[in-house]
Amino acid sequence: MKRTMSKLTAYIISLGLLVAACNPMEDIYTELDKKETPYVEKVELTLSDADYESMDGDVAANYSFSADEPADDYIPEFLEEKYPGLEYGSAALVTYHYSEGYPDLSAYTNAGYYSLSGDDYAMVSPVVEEAGYFSPKNPAGEFIPSILNASVSGAEEGDMYIVSYMYSDIEPEVTASGEKVVFEYEFDGNLGPFTSVDVLGPQDWYYREFGGTGYANMSGFSGGAVPNEDWLICPEIDLSGITDARMIVNQAVNYLGGDWDQVSILIAADYNGSDVSAASWTEIEPGTKPSGNNWDFVESEDMDISAFDGETIHVAFKYLSSSDNAATWEVNSLTVKGTEMTTKSGIIAEPVEMEDLYTYDSGWEKTEGAYYVKAIDYDEMGSPGAYNNFSDSDDPDNYLPQLLNQKFPYAQEADVMVVVYNYYSGGVSTRADEYHFTEGNWTKYDPVVERTEQYILTQYDGWVFDPTVMVTITSSDYQIIVDWVEANKGEDFIDSYGTQEFYYGAGAYYNNFDIREGNWDSSFNSWQDAVKEAIGEILLPEKFPDAVASVSGIAVKYEVTFATYDGTDGEHTWVFQCTSSAPDPEFVFLREK
């Protein structure tokens, strides 16, 4: 009975196994299907909108990384989740958006505003003052810096102003309205508006009359010659609007002894009304003057003082005497006259308002690399001219590229221009955008650029950034080599166009290395040696002056792709390694890929 039960038990067990074996290994395969088999691979991917949205922070909102949200903080975790089956040694070449940030244009948007006045135009000339505008013969840029220097006080380095002025292409025509007496005074009863300034000695200028003729009198004689310095100064004389200014003096001099230094007629445009020593005086010497030894009054000729046209001046009579000699000087009258200029009726054009940016840098100068949109520009654009501003309905980017094409028809590749304009959004404000000239077109600066970086999967640290730099040599890069050869090897190695050199074989026009014999120097054993030196010792140090030898302990390599020509076009990718960090980075050739 016991043996029988043992056989029965074995039978039942065997039957169970048979039933279970009706679908062999099915459960095992199901488990294996749930797992990926580890493998080593190099993958390439460009992040999609959905990829950015799967990340945190501003990256999801802006669809880009930045200095505040670096790619290294996000991509390793992203790759770990996306490729769980990859084994260490794998690499991922990731292309993503990176925001470099907008340039600081606050100096433009916070610029002050200065509108030229009539007094400002008067600083230029009587013609410009009368017309009230600049013209081709009197360009604004020639005069505005000096106007700002005189009119804007307390300017500091970097200060910027929007300067408004009037301009016309039509020159104003002017004609003389005739002679005008600007100042005339004959002494009668007293010194009148003249001021006596006593610098030295007991004597002063005073009024005197003899034989019915009045005059201002000065003598340093009092019981003998006495040292004196005394000035007689006329009131302020405004020569604005006057050309060909002249002066006439009626005077008598006695006891001069031939020493004309005792009596001098002076003019200054900077006399402050009190300190004669602080002014810059110019002596005006008449050709017609008294003999110096009698009491006869002699009227001078029309003395030319046109050097002071348009200025505000003072005329002074300066008397000197010494213990050896003391003349007597009598001044009867002073007349200042000139030609007054007026604009002919109907000749003044209808000027337009113009506005330009000026920056203070040890003096005012027109701002380089910037353009302020003027009222006339808005008018030519159509709709923005209604209120001389842009708005939500008039996007500036729909107009400014065409405006820049008109204003700068000879723009060159990579030129940069800051455009300053008015914008309405609940109120008018000043805005500024940076435009770049690229491939024949002006485009608004976009801070988002495309970057491609490699990440590698390590055994212990997971995905880490691989700092390998991908470089494709372009025309401007070849030109760097050409320029270096010209500066260091001489013009004999440069073609007549300045775009091809024959020491390494680099050519900016054809964008390649010409590796045919005779197009690189015979001091090299091969074209490869020539190109290795050109890239490793010339191009990479110039192009990457801040290069470092390692990042996070990983050596930095440069994969350089370039074109060659040996009768047919070729392409090569060589790997260099930075072996010494900035400020004097060094690069060595490793291998060809």
BELHUZI-V25036 format. One record per backbone hydrogen bond with DSSP energy under -1.0 kcal/mol. NH is the residue of the N-H (numbers start at 0). CO is the residue of the C=O. E is the energy in kcal/mol with one decimal. If there is no record, write none. Layout:
# BELHUZI-V25036
nh:NH co:CO e:E
nh:NH co:CO e:E
This chain:
# BELHUZI-V25036
nh:4 co:0 e:-2.0
nh:5 co:1 e:-1.6
nh:6 co:2 e:-1.9
nh:7 co:3 e:-2.1
nh:8 co:4 e:-2.3
nh:9 co:5 e:-2.0
nh:10 co:6 e:-2.1
nh:11 co:7 e:-2.4
nh:12 co:8 e:-2.2
nh:13 co:9 e:-2.4
nh:14 co:10 e:-2.5
nh:15 co:11 e:-2.0
nh:16 co:12 e:-2.0
nh:17 co:13 e:-1.9
nh:18 co:14 e:-2.3
nh:19 co:15 e:-2.4
nh:20 co:16 e:-1.4
nh:21 co:18 e:-1.5
nh:25 co:22 e:-1.4
nh:28 co:24 e:-2.5
nh:29 co:25 e:-1.8
nh:30 co:26 e:-1.8
nh:31 co:27 e:-2.2
nh:32 co:28 e:-2.3
nh:34 co:31 e:-1.6
nh:38 co:84 e:-1.4
nh:42 co:90 e:-2.7
nh:44 co:92 e:-2.5
nh:46 co:94 e:-2.4
nh:51 co:47 e:-2.0
nh:52 co:48 e:-2.4
nh:53 co:49 e:-1.1
nh:54 co:51 e:-1.9
nh:61 co:57 e:-3.0
nh:62 co:58 e:-1.9
nh:64 co:96 e:-2.6
nh:65 co:68 e:-1.7
nh:72 co:69 e:-1.6
nh:73 co:70 e:-1.9
nh:74 co:70 e:-2.9
nh:77 co:73 e:-2.1
nh:78 co:74 e:-3.0
nh:79 co:75 e:-2.1
nh:80 co:76 e:-1.9
nh:81 co:77 e:-2.1
nh:82 co:78 e:-2.7
nh:85 co:82 e:-1.1
nh:86 co:38 e:-2.4
nh:88 co:456 e:-3.0
nh:89 co:86 e:-1.6
nh:90 co:40 e:-1.9
nh:91 co:454 e:-3.2
nh:92 co:42 e:-3.1
nh:93 co:452 e:-3.1
nh:94 co:44 e:-2.5
nh:95 co:450 e:-2.8
nh:97 co:448 e:-2.9
nh:98 co:64 e:-3.4
nh:99 co:446 e:-3.1
nh:107 co:104 e:-1.1
nh:108 co:104 e:-1.8
nh:109 co:105 e:-2.1
nh:110 co:107 e:-1.2
nh:111 co:159 e:-2.6
nh:113 co:161 e:-2.7
nh:115 co:163 e:-2.6
nh:120 co:116 e:-1.9
nh:121 co:117 e:-1.8
nh:123 co:120 e:-1.4
nh:124 co:120 e:-1.2
nh:128 co:124 e:-2.6
nh:129 co:125 e:-2.5
nh:130 co:126 e:-2.7
nh:131 co:127 e:-3.2
nh:133 co:165 e:-2.7
nh:134 co:137 e:-1.3
nh:141 co:138 e:-1.2
nh:142 co:139 e:-1.2
nh:143 co:139 e:-2.9
nh:146 co:142 e:-1.9
nh:147 co:143 e:-2.9
nh:148 co:144 e:-2.3
nh:149 co:145 e:-1.6
nh:150 co:146 e:-2.0
nh:151 co:147 e:-2.9
nh:157 co:359 e:-2.9
nh:158 co:155 e:-2.4
nh:160 co:357 e:-2.8
nh:161 co:111 e:-3.1
nh:162 co:355 e:-3.3
nh:163 co:113 e:-3.0
nh:164 co:353 e:-2.6
nh:166 co:351 e:-2.2
nh:167 co:133 e:-2.0
nh:174 co:341 e:-2.4
nh:176 co:339 e:-2.4
nh:179 co:337 e:-3.3
nh:181 co:335 e:-1.9
nh:182 co:335 e:-2.3
nh:184 co:333 e:-2.3
nh:186 co:331 e:-2.2
nh:193 co:190 e:-1.9
nh:194 co:232 e:-2.8
nh:196 co:230 e:-3.0
nh:198 co:228 e:-2.5
nh:199 co:228 e:-1.9
nh:205 co:216 e:-2.1
nh:207 co:214 e:-2.7
nh:209 co:212 e:-2.4
nh:212 co:209 e:-1.6
nh:214 co:207 e:-2.5
nh:215 co:330 e:-2.7
nh:216 co:205 e:-3.4
nh:217 co:328 e:-1.9
nh:221 co:223 e:-2.9
nh:225 co:219 e:-2.4
nh:227 co:320 e:-1.4
nh:228 co:199 e:-2.4
nh:229 co:318 e:-2.2
nh:230 co:196 e:-2.9
nh:231 co:316 e:-1.8
nh:232 co:194 e:-3.0
nh:233 co:314 e:-2.9
nh:236 co:312 e:-2.8
nh:238 co:310 e:-2.8
nh:241 co:238 e:-2.0
nh:242 co:338 e:-2.8
nh:245 co:336 e:-3.2
nh:246 co:302 e:-1.8
nh:247 co:334 e:-2.9
nh:249 co:332 e:-1.9
nh:250 co:297 e:-2.0
nh:251 co:329 e:-2.8
nh:253 co:327 e:-2.2
nh:255 co:291 e:-2.4
nh:258 co:255 e:-1.5
nh:259 co:257 e:-1.2
nh:261 co:258 e:-1.5
nh:262 co:259 e:-1.2
nh:263 co:317 e:-1.9
nh:265 co:315 e:-2.9
nh:266 co:281 e:-2.1
nh:267 co:313 e:-1.8
nh:281 co:266 e:-2.9
nh:283 co:264 e:-3.1
nh:293 co:252 e:-1.3
nh:297 co:250 e:-3.0
nh:299 co:248 e:-2.6
nh:302 co:246 e:-3.0
nh:302 co:300 e:-1.2
nh:304 co:244 e:-2.4
nh:307 co:304 e:-2.3
nh:308 co:305 e:-2.1
nh:309 co:238 e:-1.5
nh:310 co:307 e:-2.4
nh:312 co:236 e:-2.8
nh:313 co:267 e:-2.0
nh:315 co:265 e:-2.8
nh:316 co:231 e:-2.6
nh:317 co:263 e:-2.7
nh:318 co:229 e:-3.2
nh:319 co:261 e:-2.5
nh:320 co:227 e:-1.9
nh:321 co:324 e:-2.7
nh:327 co:253 e:-2.6
nh:328 co:217 e:-2.9
nh:329 co:251 e:-3.0
nh:330 co:215 e:-2.5
nh:331 co:249 e:-2.7
nh:332 co:249 e:-1.2
nh:333 co:184 e:-2.3
nh:334 co:247 e:-2.5
nh:335 co:182 e:-3.3
nh:336 co:245 e:-2.2
nh:337 co:179 e:-1.9
nh:338 co:242 e:-3.3
nh:339 co:177 e:-1.7
nh:340 co:240 e:-1.8
nh:341 co:174 e:-1.9
nh:343 co:172 e:-1.6
nh:346 co:343 e:-1.8
nh:350 co:348 e:-1.1
nh:351 co:166 e:-2.9
nh:353 co:164 e:-3.5
nh:355 co:162 e:-1.9
nh:357 co:160 e:-2.6
nh:358 co:364 e:-2.9
nh:359 co:158 e:-2.8
nh:360 co:362 e:-3.2
nh:364 co:358 e:-2.0
nh:366 co:356 e:-2.4
nh:370 co:417 e:-2.7
nh:372 co:419 e:-2.7
nh:377 co:373 e:-2.0
nh:378 co:374 e:-2.2
nh:379 co:375 e:-1.7
nh:380 co:376 e:-1.3
nh:384 co:381 e:-1.8
nh:385 co:382 e:-1.9
nh:387 co:383 e:-1.1
nh:388 co:383 e:-1.5
nh:389 co:421 e:-2.4
nh:390 co:393 e:-1.4
nh:397 co:394 e:-2.1
nh:398 co:395 e:-1.7
nh:399 co:395 e:-3.2
nh:402 co:398 e:-2.0
nh:403 co:399 e:-2.7
nh:404 co:400 e:-1.9
nh:405 co:401 e:-1.7
nh:406 co:402 e:-2.5
nh:407 co:403 e:-2.5
nh:410 co:407 e:-1.5
nh:413 co:436 e:-3.0
nh:414 co:411 e:-2.3
nh:416 co:434 e:-2.6
nh:417 co:368 e:-2.4
nh:418 co:432 e:-3.0
nh:419 co:370 e:-2.7
nh:420 co:430 e:-2.5
nh:422 co:428 e:-2.5
nh:423 co:389 e:-3.1
nh:424 co:426 e:-2.2
nh:428 co:422 e:-2.5
nh:430 co:420 e:-3.0
nh:432 co:418 e:-2.1
nh:434 co:416 e:-3.0
nh:435 co:442 e:-2.9
nh:436 co:414 e:-2.7
nh:437 co:440 e:-3.0
nh:440 co:437 e:-1.4
nh:442 co:435 e:-2.5
nh:444 co:433 e:-3.6
nh:448 co:97 e:-3.2
nh:450 co:95 e:-2.8
nh:452 co:93 e:-2.6
nh:454 co:91 e:-2.8
nh:455 co:463 e:-2.6
nh:456 co:89 e:-2.6
nh:457 co:461 e:-2.7
nh:463 co:455 e:-2.7
nh:465 co:453 e:-3.8
nh:468 co:556 e:-3.3
nh:470 co:558 e:-3.1
nh:472 co:560 e:-2.6
nh:477 co:473 e:-2.2
nh:478 co:474 e:-2.1
nh:479 co:475 e:-1.3
nh:480 co:476 e:-1.4
nh:481 co:477 e:-2.2
nh:482 co:478 e:-3.0
nh:483 co:479 e:-2.0
nh:484 co:480 e:-2.4
nh:485 co:481 e:-2.3
nh:486 co:482 e:-2.2
nh:487 co:483 e:-2.3
nh:488 co:484 e:-3.3
nh:489 co:484 e:-1.2
nh:492 co:489 e:-1.4
nh:493 co:490 e:-2.0
nh:494 co:499 e:-2.3
nh:497 co:494 e:-1.3
nh:500 co:505 e:-2.4
nh:501 co:492 e:-2.2
nh:506 co:511 e:-2.1
nh:507 co:498 e:-3.2
nh:511 co:506 e:-1.4
nh:512 co:562 e:-2.1
nh:513 co:504 e:-3.1
nh:514 co:564 e:-1.7
nh:518 co:515 e:-2.0
nh:520 co:502 e:-2.3
nh:523 co:520 e:-1.6
nh:529 co:525 e:-1.6
nh:530 co:526 e:-2.6
nh:531 co:527 e:-2.6
nh:532 co:528 e:-1.9
nh:533 co:529 e:-2.2
nh:534 co:530 e:-2.6
nh:535 co:531 e:-2.8
nh:536 co:532 e:-2.4
nh:538 co:533 e:-2.7
nh:539 co:534 e:-2.7
nh:541 co:537 e:-1.3
nh:542 co:538 e:-3.1
nh:543 co:539 e:-2.6
nh:546 co:543 e:-1.6
nh:550 co:553 e:-2.5
nh:553 co:550 e:-2.0
nh:555 co:548 e:-2.4
nh:557 co:575 e:-3.4
nh:558 co:468 e:-2.5
nh:559 co:573 e:-3.3
nh:560 co:470 e:-3.5
nh:561 co:571 e:-2.5
nh:563 co:569 e:-2.3
nh:564 co:512 e:-2.0
nh:565 co:567 e:-1.9
nh:569 co:563 e:-2.4
nh:571 co:561 e:-2.5
nh:573 co:559 e:-2.7
nh:574 co:590 e:-3.3
nh:575 co:557 e:-2.7
nh:576 co:587 e:-2.6
nh:577 co:555 e:-2.3
nh:578 co:585 e:-2.1
nh:579 co:585 e:-1.2
nh:581 co:546 e:-2.5
nh:585 co:579 e:-1.7
nh:587 co:576 e:-2.4
nh:589 co:574 e:-3.2
nh:590 co:574 e:-1.2
nh:592 co:572 e:-3.0
